Amino acid sequence: QVQVVESGGGLVQPGGSLKLSCAALGSIFIVYDMGWYRQAPGKQRELVATTASGGNTYYADSAKGRFTISRDNAKNSLYLQMNSLKPEDTAVYYCRVLVTTSTSSYLEYWGQGTQVTVSS
C-alpha cells in the first residue's frame, strides 16, 4: 500500500511565495514520474508541473518562470516552490506519483490535496 502525503499549503498574499511538499510512503521499489496538479472551484483538474525520474521537467505555461518543481529520490519526495503567486493560482494542489511496489508495477497514486489561497 502506498500513501501520498502533501503539506505546505496555506493563505498567502499576491506576490508571495509558498513551498509545497509531497512524500510517497510505503513499499516502493521505484518512483517514476511525479507531478503537481491543481483544481480550482468549478474547474477541471489541470497539470502544473511534472518531473521524471531522470530529472526532466515540464511546466504548464501558467507555471513557467514562477514555479520550480524538484524531487529527492532518496526520500521519494516532491516539492513545488511557488513564487510571485497570483489570485488565479488559488486551488487545491494535488501530488501524483507513478511507482512500482513490491507487488505491482506502474501504479498511480494521488495525495489528498492541499489548499493554496492567494488573496489580500
Disulfide bonds with the S-S distance in Angstrom:
Cys22-Cys95 2.05
